[in-house]
Amino acid sequence: MAKLLYIQASPRGQRSQSNQVAQAFLDAYKQKNPDDIIEKLNVFEADLPSFDGLAVQAKYTIMHGAEHTQEELQAWKEIENVIEQFKSADKYVLSVPMWNFSIPYKLKQYIDIIVQPGYTFSYDSQKGYTGLVTGKPLLVIYARGGQYAEGTKAQAYDLQKRYIEQIFGFMGFGDIKSIIVEPTLAAGAETAQARLKEAVEQAEKSARYF
């Protein structure tokens, strides 16, 4: 029995194309793997701790082995709880819309919480950086209003897929698959529906082997 963590990064519910494709994947996955646990984390609904001055201060105090206050210890414990939930999964699905060519701010907050030395990556002066979350597959479902195909001038504006693959790769993910729904706006409703249908079919097929 495996645990799949579904990280939802759109606040638009079922109006979101990335959420719809993710749900199609999860439904098909559950049919194929009825005993697996699917845990959902909606970053817009979750009570994520702020990675603010106190948390940053706690991070460096504890990292350097210095004496910390109870407030610092509590702030860092909240960070550790989020990291623990993240690392406890065996498989991951992420649905993410493109906002201003990149990702929603709540997803960035979540990433800033979980990407921590000694937890999801390590550093050695000889080896450099090493990801600590390894051997786990990740499926990322992207939705974009425009179209950013590889080899086009528009590709340079895609800071969504590039960033997600870089930061999760930094944490050690080597098996990152993607499903892209585009364009959801630029070419009209008919094209958007056709692309959504194609993405749903791809998601259902991918779920059989995930």
Phi, psi and omega in degrees: 000128182249161176247124178252126177260119177258115180259113182259125186241019175241134179272008189266009178059222182281359171281346181277128179293323179294322177294320181296317180293319178298319180294322177298318177298312184296321178298315180291322180295317181296323176297320182283329185229069187296337182270350180287153177265130175247117179251132183252134174235108175268112187293342178274344179252338182291147177273073182285136177291146177286132175269074187252200185304317182292316180295318178295317178299316180298319181304309185284328176298312182289319179302322183270004177069021180275166180289130183246157177273167177295326178295319177295316181298319179292319179299319181287328177298322178296322176295314181299324180298320179293317179298318180298317177299317181298311185286344182286347182280156176260334182218156185223141171232133180233125174250126188216124174276160174272124175241120179050046178072000183229221185242160178298148186297330180289328175291321177297321176300315180299316180296319179295335177284314189275339181274092185225140179296138180087349181244304180243353172204161176229166178225135177227137184298335179270315184270339185083215183274141176226127177287143183252355178254093189237161175072021182235130181281149177228127172250125179247127179252116183255141171234136180222138178292326178258197182230129188228050185297148177300140178088356178259164178297329182292339182302328181298336180277351183280090175260010180275293182294320181299316181291315181301314181293325180290313186287322177287326174296323177299325179281354175116356181290123179250345181246085182245114178255158182219147171232127185244128175252109179201149352274140180268349181227317193297332184251011177095168187294322183296314178296319180300317180294322179295318179293323178296317179299316179298318181293321178298316179297319178295320179296316180296322178290319181296328183296336181292335187239010185274000000 
